[in-house]
Amino acid sequence: MFERLEEELVEFPFPPHLFTKGNVCFLLAEATDSWAEMNAAVGGFLKTFQRHASEHFQRTISFGISNLSHQLSDVPHICKEAVDALHSGHLSGSTEFIQTYHMKDVSELLRMIPADDLKTFYTHALHQLASLPKDDPGLLQTLSVYLETHCQISETAKRLYVHRNTVIYRLEKCEELLGKSLKDADTTLRLRLALRIQMLLGL
């Protein structure tokens, strides 16, 4: 299939450089200044090759596309981006795709971690808060809103429609159950991740 791709590169819209590593093929193209123009032209060529691969080899082939780079020294980095894009496409369950690389947000990164490991982190980060009854969301809800509002007590009280003293009491109770101060940056980061995991897994 790679040999067939090499033959078809005479139709490639930009000067190409092809090399393989294991069962992965890398295609470097000398770019124009317009990423949109290049992406459309390359995408069209790759779709045509996918069709030919299906017709001639009864096989599927997928592609990951990196961002545009202006320096030769960035080649290792853009190759990694292309591989990451390919990996993301496989995670989606598709058998034939052309996936363009994009920066992963926190939720996408968390989905790459096994669910059991996420649950372990969630339980460890929240300590006793993780085992509170689901029909009593007061403490976790207050903690979540407090972190969302960048630790502003008055804004937290406003959003929850409670008195600020109620917020202070609940946060003190959270600190007691956590055994940690909410003024500690590392603690609040871990709590933010734990609460994101809670939403992701529906805990």
Backbone bond lengths (Angstrom), bond angles and torsions (degrees), N, CA, C in turn:
res aa  C-N    CA-C-N  psi(-1)  N-CA   C-N-CA  omega(-1)  CA-C   N-CA-C  phi
1 M - - - 1.451 - - 1.532 111.00 -
2 F 1.346 115.75 -37.93 1.465 119.34 178.20 1.531 110.89 -65.64
3 E 1.334 115.66 -37.60 1.469 119.27 177.75 1.529 110.27 -62.94
4 R 1.322 116.21 -39.94 1.464 120.26 178.72 1.538 110.10 -65.05
5 L 1.343 115.82 -39.87 1.462 120.14 177.82 1.523 110.27 -61.40
6 E 1.327 116.11 -42.31 1.467 120.64 -179.85 1.525 110.71 -61.19
7 E 1.334 115.74 -39.07 1.468 120.17 178.81 1.535 110.81 -65.92
8 E 1.307 116.51 -39.95 1.466 120.35 -175.82 1.527 113.21 -77.53
9 L 1.329 116.35 -9.19 1.464 119.05 -179.11 1.529 113.10 -66.21
10 V 1.333 116.43 -10.97 1.471 118.25 175.11 1.530 110.38 -63.76
11 E 1.344 116.44 -21.08 1.461 121.72 178.55 1.525 112.50 -95.38
12 F 1.333 116.26 0.76 1.465 119.14 -176.65 1.527 109.73 -68.28
13 P 1.341 118.20 136.90 1.471 120.47 -172.48 1.529 115.51 -72.76
14 F 1.326 118.11 -8.89 1.465 121.60 -179.43 1.524 109.05 -136.63
15 P 1.348 117.93 154.90 1.475 119.73 178.20 1.528 110.53 -56.62
16 P 1.351 118.23 117.28 1.468 120.87 -175.04 1.530 113.70 -103.68
17 H 1.327 114.94 157.76 1.468 122.70 173.67 1.522 106.01 -135.13
18 L 1.321 116.64 119.57 1.461 121.50 -173.31 1.517 110.67 -113.51
19 F 1.335 116.70 133.25 1.463 120.01 170.91 1.516 108.73 -149.57
20 T 1.322 115.53 158.83 1.463 120.49 -177.03 1.513 110.82 -119.25
21 K 1.327 115.09 154.20 1.463 122.56 175.50 1.520 106.70 -143.87
22 G 1.331 115.96 106.10 1.460 120.09 -174.75 1.520 109.68 64.45
23 N 1.330 116.24 -128.32 1.462 119.66 179.56 1.530 111.74 -98.47
24 V 1.334 115.76 18.78 1.465 120.68 178.68 1.518 109.22 -114.83
25 C 1.325 115.27 139.07 1.457 121.44 178.90 1.519 108.74 -112.94
26 F 1.323 117.48 132.12 1.461 122.58 178.11 1.526 109.40 -108.59
27 L 1.309 115.20 132.66 1.452 121.49 179.45 1.526 108.04 -122.87
28 L 1.321 115.90 109.17 1.464 120.77 177.45 1.516 108.38 -95.65
29 A 1.321 115.72 132.57 1.465 120.14 -178.97 1.516 109.52 -120.75
30 E 1.323 115.80 136.42 1.462 120.37 175.66 1.520 107.83 -74.49
31 A 1.320 115.30 115.26 1.455 121.02 -166.94 1.521 113.62 -85.59
32 T 1.324 113.42 159.99 1.460 120.92 168.03 1.527 106.65 -94.90
33 D 1.312 117.38 -179.48 1.468 120.59 179.37 1.524 112.14 -78.56
34 S 1.318 117.59 -16.52 1.456 120.59 -177.41 1.526 110.38 -98.94
35 W 1.358 116.00 105.91 1.465 120.50 -179.26 1.526 110.31 -66.18
36 A 1.342 117.35 -39.22 1.460 120.30 -179.04 1.527 110.67 -62.91
37 E 1.337 115.89 -43.54 1.472 120.66 179.04 1.520 110.62 -63.40
38 M 1.326 116.13 -44.72 1.455 120.41 -178.47 1.528 111.34 -67.05
39 N 1.320 116.14 -43.48 1.460 120.72 -177.68 1.522 110.96 -61.55
40 A 1.340 116.58 -40.42 1.465 120.63 179.50 1.529 110.82 -65.85
41 A 1.328 116.82 -43.67 1.470 120.87 -178.34 1.529 111.16 -67.48
42 V 1.327 116.13 -43.99 1.472 120.30 179.41 1.520 110.04 -65.53
43 G 1.349 115.90 -42.63 1.462 119.86 179.18 1.519 112.07 -59.16
44 G 1.325 116.39 -40.24 1.462 120.14 178.39 1.516 111.98 -63.25
45 F 1.337 116.63 -42.96 1.467 120.62 179.09 1.533 110.43 -63.28
46 L 1.340 116.47 -44.60 1.470 120.32 -177.11 1.523 111.88 -65.60
47 K 1.340 117.17 -37.35 1.459 120.13 177.13 1.520 111.21 -64.01
48 T 1.335 115.47 -39.90 1.463 119.55 177.56 1.519 110.39 -63.26
49 F 1.336 116.44 -42.54 1.467 118.99 179.87 1.527 110.77 -66.46
50 Q 1.326 117.81 -37.12 1.468 120.10 176.66 1.529 110.52 -58.36
51 R 1.327 115.62 -41.89 1.465 119.99 179.27 1.524 111.02 -64.93
52 H 1.334 116.70 -42.38 1.466 120.58 178.69 1.523 111.25 -64.66
53 A 1.328 116.84 -39.53 1.468 120.68 179.52 1.525 110.24 -62.64
54 S 1.325 115.69 -39.12 1.463 119.90 178.85 1.524 111.45 -67.73
55 E 1.329 116.28 -40.51 1.465 121.23 -177.60 1.523 112.19 -71.47
56 H 1.346 116.97 -43.40 1.468 120.93 -172.48 1.528 113.98 -91.94
57 F 1.325 117.50 -29.18 1.467 120.21 -174.59 1.526 112.93 -117.00
58 Q 1.345 116.35 -6.76 1.465 120.99 -174.16 1.544 110.57 50.99
59 R 1.310 113.92 40.93 1.472 120.99 -179.96 1.516 109.12 -131.24
60 T 1.316 115.62 159.33 1.471 119.88 174.17 1.526 108.82 -106.34
61 I 1.313 115.00 151.28 1.455 120.38 176.55 1.530 107.51 -139.55
62 S 1.325 115.88 139.09 1.461 121.02 -178.14 1.518 110.47 -121.08
63 F 1.338 115.45 158.04 1.462 120.66 -176.68 1.525 110.93 -132.86
64 G 1.330 115.06 142.63 1.456 122.01 170.69 1.518 107.90 -113.51
65 I 1.328 116.99 133.79 1.466 121.30 -177.31 1.522 109.95 -114.12
66 S 1.320 116.26 129.79 1.471 121.20 -179.55 1.521 110.60 -85.21
67 N 1.319 114.99 177.19 1.460 120.66 171.04 1.525 109.70 -73.02
68 L 1.307 115.94 168.52 1.459 122.07 176.92 1.526 109.70 -75.09
69 S 1.318 116.69 140.83 1.462 120.98 177.25 1.525 109.16 -127.53
70 H 1.333 115.88 145.24 1.468 120.36 -178.22 1.525 112.60 -108.61
71 Q 1.341 117.72 -0.29 1.463 120.32 -178.54 1.520 110.58 -130.10
72 L 1.310 115.84 138.66 1.460 121.34 179.60 1.524 111.17 -61.97
73 S 1.318 116.96 -30.45 1.470 120.60 -178.64 1.533 112.08 -67.14
74 D 1.347 117.02 -14.47 1.468 121.11 -179.93 1.526 112.80 -86.92
75 V 1.336 117.61 -0.86 1.467 120.50 -175.84 1.533 112.43 -55.26
76 P 1.351 120.42 -46.63 1.472 118.53 178.21 1.528 112.31 -57.72
77 H 1.336 115.75 -37.87 1.466 119.97 -178.16 1.526 110.93 -68.31
78 I 1.330 117.77 -44.59 1.464 119.04 -178.03 1.532 111.16 -72.13
79 C 1.327 117.13 -27.82 1.470 119.38 174.23 1.528 109.85 -64.56
80 K 1.332 115.58 -40.22 1.473 119.92 177.64 1.531 110.05 -64.82
81 E 1.339 116.98 -40.01 1.460 119.87 177.87 1.528 110.87 -60.48
82 A 1.337 115.89 -42.97 1.464 119.95 -179.86 1.528 111.09 -63.03
83 V 1.342 116.53 -41.42 1.466 120.98 178.57 1.528 110.04 -65.71
84 D 1.339 117.21 -40.52 1.469 121.12 177.30 1.535 110.61 -61.88
85 A 1.337 116.25 -41.48 1.460 120.60 178.43 1.525 110.46 -62.95
86 L 1.337 115.79 -41.38 1.467 121.19 178.21 1.530 109.92 -62.30
87 H 1.325 115.98 -42.95 1.463 121.30 179.77 1.530 110.60 -63.42
88 S 1.336 116.78 -41.49 1.467 120.86 178.88 1.521 110.81 -61.91
89 G 1.328 116.22 -39.87 1.455 119.85 178.12 1.516 112.17 -63.38
90 H 1.334 116.36 -40.60 1.470 120.68 178.27 1.527 110.65 -64.83
91 L 1.349 116.95 -37.86 1.461 120.44 179.89 1.530 111.67 -63.78
92 S 1.327 116.68 -26.55 1.464 120.42 -179.92 1.529 111.73 -74.33
93 G 1.342 116.50 -10.75 1.464 120.39 178.70 1.511 114.07 89.77
94 S 1.340 117.48 1.74 1.467 120.07 -179.77 1.529 110.17 -74.02
95 T 1.331 115.67 149.28 1.470 119.86 178.78 1.521 112.04 -102.05
96 E 1.324 117.11 -17.27 1.461 121.40 177.87 1.531 107.68 -148.82
97 F 1.318 116.19 118.14 1.467 118.86 -174.12 1.525 110.55 -155.95
98 I 1.323 115.24 166.21 1.464 123.58 169.37 1.523 105.26 -126.77
99 Q 1.316 116.63 106.29 1.466 122.06 -173.40 1.524 110.39 -108.70
100 T 1.326 116.64 123.30 1.463 121.55 176.68 1.520 109.60 -88.72
101 Y 1.307 116.24 139.25 1.460 121.35 -178.55 1.523 111.28 -68.23
102 H 1.310 116.40 138.43 1.459 121.38 169.97 1.522 108.50 -145.52
103 M 1.310 114.86 151.83 1.459 120.26 -179.43 1.524 109.57 -60.53
104 K 1.315 116.74 137.33 1.458 121.28 -179.93 1.529 110.38 -84.42
105 D 1.333 115.64 137.72 1.455 117.71 172.70 1.526 108.54 -86.98
106 V 1.321 116.30 179.32 1.467 120.58 -174.54 1.526 111.31 -59.95
107 S 1.334 116.68 -42.25 1.467 119.37 -177.94 1.524 111.64 -63.27
108 E 1.335 116.85 -40.12 1.470 120.20 178.77 1.524 110.89 -64.76
109 L 1.338 116.29 -40.71 1.466 119.61 177.92 1.520 110.86 -64.02
110 L 1.334 116.69 -41.41 1.462 120.39 -179.51 1.521 111.51 -64.29
111 R 1.350 117.06 -34.31 1.472 120.29 -179.54 1.523 111.84 -66.82
112 M 1.329 117.19 -17.46 1.468 120.70 179.30 1.527 111.75 -82.22
113 I 1.338 116.77 -7.73 1.461 122.24 -179.22 1.522 108.90 -98.44
114 P 1.335 119.14 136.11 1.472 120.91 179.22 1.527 111.81 -54.30
115 A 1.343 116.10 140.59 1.462 121.56 -176.24 1.530 112.39 -57.25
116 D 1.323 117.03 -37.25 1.468 119.87 -179.95 1.524 111.28 -63.13
117 D 1.335 116.66 -38.60 1.465 120.34 178.39 1.522 110.85 -68.40
118 L 1.339 116.62 -37.06 1.463 120.50 177.44 1.529 110.32 -64.39
119 K 1.334 116.63 -42.78 1.464 120.15 179.12 1.519 111.43 -62.93
120 T 1.332 116.15 -39.27 1.463 120.42 178.63 1.522 110.49 -63.07
121 F 1.338 116.34 -44.43 1.463 120.36 178.38 1.521 110.22 -62.73
122 Y 1.328 116.85 -44.15 1.470 122.39 -179.67 1.528 110.59 -57.85
123 T 1.331 116.29 -49.12 1.463 121.12 -178.20 1.519 111.20 -64.99
124 H 1.322 116.35 -41.70 1.467 120.40 -178.34 1.524 111.31 -69.06
125 A 1.330 117.18 -39.44 1.468 120.57 -177.34 1.525 112.00 -70.30
126 L 1.345 116.61 -38.05 1.463 119.94 -175.92 1.529 113.43 -92.70
127 H 1.328 116.64 -10.45 1.472 120.45 179.02 1.530 110.25 50.24
128 Q 1.332 116.91 -126.29 1.470 121.20 -175.78 1.531 112.70 -69.11
129 L 1.329 116.54 -20.67 1.466 119.10 177.66 1.529 111.56 -64.09
130 A 1.332 116.45 -28.06 1.463 120.90 -177.92 1.522 111.95 -69.11
131 S 1.326 117.14 -21.92 1.472 120.12 -176.54 1.522 113.21 -104.60
132 L 1.339 116.49 12.16 1.464 119.30 177.44 1.527 110.05 -67.52
133 P 1.335 118.04 147.54 1.479 120.45 178.87 1.529 111.01 -58.43
134 K 1.329 116.51 139.29 1.463 120.52 -178.65 1.526 112.43 -67.91
135 D 1.351 116.27 -21.91 1.461 118.96 179.49 1.533 111.98 -83.59
136 D 1.354 116.13 4.67 1.465 120.40 176.88 1.526 108.18 -130.23
137 P 1.339 116.95 74.28 1.465 120.75 -173.53 1.524 114.55 -82.56
138 G 1.338 117.74 4.18 1.461 121.71 -172.43 1.511 115.23 -50.82
139 L 1.324 117.59 -52.14 1.461 120.50 -175.96 1.528 111.70 -66.92
140 L 1.331 117.36 -49.72 1.466 120.17 -178.59 1.530 111.63 -65.77
141 Q 1.327 115.73 -37.78 1.462 119.24 178.62 1.525 110.44 -64.64
142 T 1.323 116.11 -43.64 1.463 120.24 178.48 1.524 111.01 -63.23
143 L 1.328 116.07 -43.71 1.464 120.43 178.97 1.529 110.49 -61.70
144 S 1.332 116.73 -43.41 1.459 120.88 -179.18 1.525 111.69 -62.25
145 V 1.330 116.54 -47.44 1.463 120.40 -179.92 1.528 110.40 -66.00
146 Y 1.308 116.95 -38.36 1.465 122.09 178.48 1.532 110.85 -59.22
147 L 1.324 116.56 -43.21 1.465 120.61 179.19 1.533 110.86 -71.49
148 E 1.333 116.77 -38.01 1.462 120.57 178.42 1.530 112.03 -63.42
149 T 1.328 116.56 -32.38 1.469 121.01 -177.96 1.527 111.95 -92.79
150 H 1.340 115.54 20.13 1.470 121.51 178.52 1.529 111.68 57.83
151 C 1.339 113.59 41.70 1.472 121.99 173.45 1.534 112.65 64.01
152 Q 1.320 116.13 36.67 1.468 121.65 176.60 1.527 109.26 -98.21
153 I 1.332 116.79 111.42 1.463 121.50 -175.93 1.527 111.62 -64.63
154 S 1.320 117.42 -45.24 1.465 120.47 -177.86 1.524 111.25 -62.74
155 E 1.338 116.92 -42.89 1.461 120.64 179.62 1.527 110.64 -66.87
156 T 1.321 116.84 -37.23 1.466 121.38 177.05 1.527 110.10 -61.39
157 A 1.328 116.40 -46.36 1.462 121.32 179.25 1.522 111.06 -61.16
158 K 1.324 115.31 -40.59 1.469 120.79 -179.61 1.520 110.95 -63.09
159 R 1.331 116.46 -44.43 1.470 120.22 -177.23 1.526 111.72 -70.37
160 L 1.329 116.35 -30.60 1.470 120.12 -177.75 1.531 112.55 -92.37
161 Y 1.342 116.32 -5.35 1.470 121.49 -178.29 1.533 111.41 58.80
162 V 1.331 116.17 43.12 1.467 121.48 176.06 1.524 108.81 -130.17
163 H 1.322 115.93 166.79 1.458 121.23 178.29 1.527 108.89 -72.33
164 R 1.323 116.91 148.07 1.484 120.20 -178.71 1.522 111.49 -61.49
165 N 1.353 117.41 -29.49 1.470 119.70 177.50 1.529 111.18 -65.67
166 T 1.340 115.49 -31.54 1.470 119.56 176.25 1.524 109.98 -66.09
167 V 1.337 115.62 -41.48 1.469 120.45 177.72 1.522 109.84 -61.87
168 I 1.312 117.22 -46.90 1.470 121.66 -179.56 1.528 110.42 -59.51
169 Y 1.323 116.61 -44.47 1.467 120.65 179.29 1.531 110.90 -60.96
170 R 1.352 116.11 -46.30 1.461 119.80 -178.71 1.526 111.76 -64.51
171 L 1.323 116.81 -39.73 1.468 119.95 179.91 1.526 111.07 -67.58
172 E 1.318 116.94 -37.70 1.468 120.47 175.58 1.523 110.41 -63.27
173 K 1.340 116.15 -38.99 1.459 120.76 177.37 1.533 110.13 -65.04
174 C 1.341 116.79 -39.39 1.471 121.04 176.71 1.521 110.68 -60.58
175 E 1.330 116.64 -46.58 1.465 120.76 179.37 1.524 110.98 -60.40
176 E 1.326 115.60 -37.57 1.477 120.15 179.33 1.521 110.80 -64.37
177 L 1.346 116.53 -44.18 1.464 120.80 -179.45 1.527 112.03 -72.34
178 L 1.336 116.32 -31.98 1.468 120.69 179.41 1.520 112.10 -78.65
179 G 1.311 115.50 -30.77 1.466 120.10 -174.15 1.512 111.26 73.64
180 K 1.323 116.12 22.22 1.462 121.25 -178.15 1.524 110.09 -142.11
181 S 1.326 115.75 158.40 1.454 121.31 178.57 1.523 110.70 -87.88
182 L 1.317 115.60 137.89 1.459 119.97 176.87 1.518 112.13 -77.22
183 K 1.296 116.78 -0.90 1.470 121.19 175.49 1.524 111.33 -87.18
184 D 1.337 116.46 -9.11 1.463 121.39 -179.78 1.528 109.84 -83.19
185 A 1.336 117.25 122.87 1.472 121.98 -175.35 1.523 112.46 -61.96
186 D 1.338 117.24 -40.23 1.459 120.41 -179.61 1.525 110.39 -65.48
187 T 1.319 116.42 -38.10 1.467 120.74 178.77 1.518 110.72 -64.29
188 T 1.335 117.72 -46.26 1.464 119.95 -178.59 1.529 111.69 -66.87
189 L 1.335 117.23 -33.22 1.466 119.63 176.67 1.528 110.29 -64.30
190 R 1.334 116.36 -45.59 1.473 120.61 179.30 1.533 110.90 -62.60
191 L 1.327 115.80 -38.02 1.463 119.85 179.71 1.529 110.90 -67.65
192 R 1.335 116.47 -40.72 1.466 119.76 177.40 1.533 110.56 -59.81
193 L 1.331 116.42 -44.33 1.466 120.24 178.55 1.522 110.98 -64.31
194 A 1.336 116.15 -41.82 1.469 120.07 179.95 1.523 111.09 -61.89
195 L 1.324 117.17 -41.49 1.464 120.85 179.76 1.531 111.20 -69.92
196 R 1.335 117.50 -32.75 1.470 120.67 174.48 1.531 109.72 -66.73
197 I 1.332 116.76 -39.27 1.466 121.50 177.32 1.528 109.98 -63.82
198 Q 1.337 115.93 -39.46 1.465 120.39 178.30 1.524 111.13 -57.52
199 M 1.327 116.68 -45.19 1.468 121.00 178.90 1.523 111.28 -67.47
200 L 1.335 115.33 -40.90 1.464 120.72 -177.15 1.519 111.90 -63.93
201 L 1.337 116.25 -42.30 1.472 121.03 -175.60 1.536 112.85 -96.22
202 G 1.328 116.48 -6.91 1.462 119.88 -178.83 1.509 112.59 67.42
203 L 1.326 116.48 38.35 1.471 121.04 -178.19 1.525 111.41 -77.17
